[in-house]
């Protein structure tokens, strides 16, 4: 089991980005959440079996969202993602 934090930069807000990520997540055995950040980036935290997490992230990059992403930054989280299922956070 792994937990990752991923930041997406580019034209990633106001284009259905979070909704599409949540839809993609339904096809994988992962938990986590996605949210917009005040600086224009989108933050994703995801946890699950390593193969599921990386397949999920690959699917995001292979989806129509790819055209909106200029940069993706991944890092491991020290603590497991706190989530049930996969949600959009609105804070």
C-alpha positions as CSV (number, residue, x, y, z in Angstrom):
1,X,0.0,0.0,0.0
2,X,1.2,3.5,-0.9
3,X,0.0,7.0,-0.5
4,X,1.0,9.8,-2.9
5,X,0.4,13.5,-3.1
6,X,0.3,14.8,-6.7
7,X,0.1,18.5,-7.8
8,X,-1.1,19.4,-11.3
9,X,-0.2,22.7,-12.8
10,X,-1.6,24.3,-16.0
11,X,-5.1,25.1,-17.0
12,X,-6.5,22.7,-14.4
13,X,-9.2,24.7,-12.7
14,X,-12.6,25.5,-14.2
15,X,-12.4,22.8,-16.8
16,X,-14.1,19.8,-15.1
17,X,-10.7,18.6,-13.9
18,X,-11.7,17.4,-10.4
19,X,-14.9,15.9,-11.6
20,X,-13.1,13.9,-14.3
21,X,-10.5,12.7,-11.9
22,X,-13.2,11.4,-9.6
23,X,-14.8,9.6,-12.6
24,X,-11.5,8.0,-13.5
25,X,-11.0,6.9,-9.9
26,X,-14.2,4.9,-10.0
27,X,-12.4,2.4,-12.3
28,X,-9.7,1.7,-9.8
29,X,-9.4,0.3,-6.2
30,X,-8.0,3.6,-4.8
31,X,-9.1,6.0,-2.0
32,X,-8.4,9.7,-1.8
33,X,-9.5,13.2,-2.7
34,X,-8.8,16.1,-5.1
35,X,-9.1,19.8,-4.6
36,X,-8.3,23.2,-6.1
37,X,-5.6,25.3,-4.5
38,X,-5.7,29.1,-4.3
39,X,-2.5,29.3,-6.4
40,X,-4.2,27.7,-9.4
41,X,-2.9,24.2,-9.0
42,X,-4.9,21.0,-8.2
43,X,-3.9,18.8,-5.4
44,X,-4.6,15.0,-5.4
45,X,-4.0,12.6,-2.6
46,X,-4.4,8.9,-3.4
47,X,-3.8,5.7,-1.6
48,X,-4.0,2.0,-2.5
49,X,-2.0,-0.9,-3.8
50,X,1.0,0.4,-5.7
51,X,-0.1,-1.1,-9.0
52,X,-3.6,0.5,-8.7
53,X,-2.3,3.9,-7.7
54,X,0.1,4.1,-10.6
55,X,-2.5,2.7,-13.1
56,X,-4.9,5.4,-11.9
57,X,-2.3,8.2,-12.3
58,X,-1.4,6.9,-15.7
59,X,-5.1,6.9,-16.7
60,X,-5.3,10.6,-15.7
61,X,-2.3,11.4,-17.9
62,X,-3.8,9.4,-20.8
63,X,-7.2,11.1,-20.5
64,X,-8.5,14.3,-22.1
65,X,-7.1,16.1,-19.0
66,X,-3.6,15.7,-20.5
67,X,-4.1,18.8,-22.7
68,X,-4.7,20.9,-19.5
69,X,-1.6,19.7,-17.6
70,X,1.7,21.5,-17.9
71,X,3.4,19.9,-15.0
72,X,2.7,17.0,-12.6
73,X,4.7,16.6,-9.3
74,X,4.4,13.4,-7.3
75,X,5.7,12.7,-3.7
76,X,5.2,10.0,-1.2
77,X,3.1,10.8,1.9
78,X,4.4,9.7,5.3
79,X,0.9,9.0,6.5
80,X,-1.9,7.0,4.7
81,X,-4.5,9.1,2.9
82,X,-7.4,9.8,5.2
83,X,-10.5,9.0,3.0
84,X,-13.3,6.7,2.4
85,X,-13.8,6.2,-1.3
86,X,-12.7,9.1,-3.6
87,X,-14.1,12.6,-3.2
88,X,-13.8,16.2,-4.3
89,X,-12.8,18.5,-1.4
90,X,-14.3,22.0,-1.6
91,X,-12.3,24.0,0.9
